[in-house]
Amino acid sequence: MRTKPCLSATPPHPAGHMPRLFLLLCCVGGLAACQPLGEVGRAPAFSPPETSVEHAALYRMPLPDTTEILRSTDQASLWSAGQRSLLGDRRASRQGDIMTVVIEINDSAEMSNNTSNGRSGSNSMAVPQFFGVPQVIDRNLPGGLQLGAGIETNSASSFSGSGTVRRNEKLTLRVASTVVERLPNGVMKIEGRQEVRVNHELRELLVTGFVRAEDISRQNEITYDKIAGARISYGGRGVISNVQQPSASLRGI
């Protein structure tokens, strides 16, 4: 007697696989909301100065020697020519020079808007007489309707809105900036960066923009309102900044 081979069906997946998969996804989402493992318990690192724009401006071209070369006519004089003399101009004017940017922002703004709109309309139409036709039609209309009453419509709409904006900003800082580029027209591009780390929190200040040599004071300082295209950033990174931001899982959703 010939027997048929026994075909074994594929066993179904155990029912416990789905809860395990769900638990694995929850664990992965929880880890995504946490800090990177390499940063746990460590203070945020400073940015390496070798990669900054200021460092490149200082070392891109060899700076002229600051030692003044005495001329033969100046050797016996009490006064010497040059930037380092008593009456010399010590303001930043070349690539690699350093100046101080003074940031004193104390701005306040208040705006209030009110809007109100209203409109109403009424339309009516009647056919009381038309060669006796309305009277004939009225006798055949159900419910006592009359053609003479015609059509009457009413419409009304209204809108009101209000909004108020109040802002107060105050920031007082001083940061040393480096001339990273001098344009052909004499305008200088500056950039300054400061990083201060206190209790595992790193505060970062960045200033960049374009300045004119005549706007720099005799103290080699310039205020932020004289910087064209000024970009001022004051923020931080660390434990406090991470808490103030939504977790990675929420940002992904």
C-alpha positions in Angstrom: 0.0 0.0 0.0 1.4 3.4 -1.1 1.4 6.0 1.6 1.4 9.8 1.0 4.1 11.9 2.6 3.0 13.8 5.6 3.1 17.6 4.9 3.6 19.5 8.1 2.0 23.0 8.2 4.1 26.0 9.3 3.6 26.5 13.0 1.9 29.8 13.7 3.8 32.6 15.5 3.4 32.4 19.2 1.1 35.0 20.6 3.8 36.3 22.9 5.8 37.8 20.1 3.6 40.9 19.7 3.9 42.0 23.4 7.7 41.6 23.2 7.8 43.7 20.0 5.7 46.4 21.7 8.0 46.4 24.8 11.1 46.7 22.6 9.6 49.7 20.7 8.8 51.4 24.1 12.4 50.8 25.3 13.8 52.3 22.1 11.6 55.3 22.3 12.5 55.9 25.9 16.2 55.7 25.1 15.7 58.3 22.3 14.3 60.7 24.8 17.4 60.5 27.0 20.7 62.2 26.6 23.4 60.4 24.6 25.2 57.8 26.7 28.5 59.5 26.2 27.3 62.8 27.7 25.7 61.4 30.8 27.4 62.9 33.9 29.7 65.1 31.9 29.8 68.8 31.4 29.3 70.0 27.8 32.7 70.4 26.1 34.0 73.7 24.8 34.2 74.3 21.0 37.8 73.8 19.9 39.3 77.3 19.1 41.3 75.9 16.2 38.1 75.5 14.2 36.8 79.0 14.8 36.7 81.8 12.3 38.8 84.0 14.6 41.6 81.5 14.7 41.6 81.3 10.9 41.7 85.1 10.6 44.8 85.3 12.9 46.7 82.6 11.1 45.5 82.9 7.5 48.1 85.5 6.6 51.3 86.4 8.6 50.6 89.5 10.6 53.1 92.4 10.4 55.6 92.6 13.2 54.4 94.9 16.0 57.9 96.0 16.7 58.3 99.5 15.4 61.3 100.0 13.2 62.9 103.3 14.2 63.8 105.6 11.4 67.0 107.4 11.3 65.2 110.7 11.7 63.2 109.4 14.7 66.0 108.0 16.8 66.7 111.3 18.6 63.0 112.3 18.9 60.7 112.0 21.9 57.9 111.1 19.5 57.7 108.1 17.2 55.4 107.3 14.3 53.2 104.3 14.1 50.2 102.7 15.8 52.0 102.1 19.1 53.1 105.7 19.6 51.6 107.9 22.3 49.3 109.6 19.8 48.9 106.6 17.5 45.6 105.2 16.4 45.1 101.9 18.2 41.7 101.1 16.8 41.2 97.8 14.9 41.8 98.3 11.2 43.4 95.1 9.8 42.6 91.5 9.5 43.4 89.8 12.8 42.9 93.0 14.9 40.6 92.8 18.0 37.9 95.2 19.1 35.3 95.2 21.8 31.6 95.0 20.9 29.3 96.6 23.5 25.7 95.1 23.5 23.2 97.0 25.5 19.7 96.1 24.4 16.7 97.5 26.3 13.8 97.3 24.0 10.1 97.3 24.8 7.1 97.1 22.4 3.4 97.2 22.9 0.8 96.8 20.2 -3.0 96.5 20.5 -5.5 96.0 17.7 -9.3 95.8 17.8 -11.5 94.9 14.8 -15.3 94.9 14.6 -17.4 94.3 11.5 -21.2 94.0 11.1 -23.6 93.6 8.2 -27.3 93.0 7.8 -29.6 92.5 4.7 -33.2 92.1 3.9 -34.9 91.1 0.6 -38.6 90.6 -0.3 -40.5 89.8 -3.4 -44.3 89.5 -4.0 -46.6 89.0 -7.0 -50.0 90.5 -5.8 -51.5 91.1 -9.3 -50.7 89.6 -12.6 -53.8 89.3 -14.8 -55.6 87.4 -12.0 -53.2 84.5 -12.2 -52.0 84.8 -8.6 -55.6 84.5 -7.4 -56.2 81.3 -9.4 -53.0 79.8 -8.2 -53.8 80.7 -4.5 -57.0 78.5 -4.6 -54.9 75.5 -5.6 -52.0 76.0 -3.1 -52.1 73.8 0.0 -52.1 75.0 3.6 -53.4 78.4 2.8 -50.3 79.6 1.0 -50.5 82.6 -1.2 -48.4 83.7 -4.1 -49.0 87.3 -3.2 -46.8 86.9 -0.1 -43.9 86.2 -2.3 -40.4 85.6 -1.0 -38.7 87.3 2.0 -35.1 86.8 3.2 -33.1 88.2 6.0 -29.4 87.9 6.7 -27.1 89.2 9.4 -23.4 88.7 10.2 -21.0 90.2 12.7 -17.3 89.8 13.6 -15.1 91.1 16.4 -11.5 90.5 17.2 -8.8 91.9 19.4 -5.1 91.2 20.0 -2.4 92.6 22.3 1.4 92.1 22.1 3.8 93.1 24.8 7.6 92.5 24.7 10.4 93.5 27.0 14.0 92.6 26.2 17.1 93.6 28.1 20.6 92.3 27.4 23.9 93.8 28.5 27.1 92.2 27.3 30.7 92.9 26.2 32.5 90.6 23.8 35.9 90.8 22.1 35.6 90.4 18.3 38.2 89.7 15.7 38.4 91.3 12.2 38.1 88.3 10.0 38.0 90.1 6.7 38.6 93.6 5.3 36.6 94.4 2.2 37.9 96.6 -0.6 35.7 99.5 0.4 37.2 99.6 3.9 34.3 97.9 5.7 35.4 95.1 8.1 33.7 91.9 8.9 34.0 91.0 12.5 33.1 87.9 14.5 33.3 87.2 18.2 32.4 84.2 20.3 32.4 83.6 24.1 31.8 80.3 26.0 31.3 80.3 29.7 30.7 77.0 31.5 29.1 77.0 35.0 27.7 73.9 36.7 27.4 71.7 33.7 25.8 74.5 31.7 27.6 76.1 28.8 26.5 79.6 27.8 27.4 80.7 24.3 27.5 84.2 22.9 28.0 84.9 19.2 28.3 88.3 17.5 29.0 88.8 13.8 28.4 91.7 11.3 30.1 94.5 9.3 31.5 97.7 10.8 33.1 100.9 9.5 36.5 102.1 10.8 35.1 105.5 11.6 32.4 104.0 13.9 35.0 102.5 16.2 35.6 104.7 19.3 39.0 105.8 20.5 38.7 103.1 23.2 38.5 100.5 20.4 34.9 99.8 21.1 31.8 99.7 19.0 28.1 99.5 20.0 25.8 96.9 18.5 23.6 99.5 16.8 26.4 100.4 14.5 27.0 96.9 13.2 25.4 96.3 9.8 23.8 92.9 9.3 24.4 92.2 13.0 23.7 88.6 14.2 23.6 88.3 18.0 23.0 84.9 19.5 22.9 84.2 23.3 22.0 80.7 24.3 23.4 77.6 25.9 23.7 73.9 26.0 23.7 71.6 29.0 21.4 70.1 31.6 19.1 73.2 31.9 18.8 73.6 28.1 18.0 70.0 27.6 15.2 70.1 30.2 13.7 73.2 28.5 13.3 71.4 25.2 10.9 68.6 24.3 12.3 65.1 24.2 13.4 63.5 21.0 10.4 61.1 21.1 8.0 64.1 21.2 9.8 65.9 18.4 9.6 62.8 16.3 5.9 62.6 16.8 
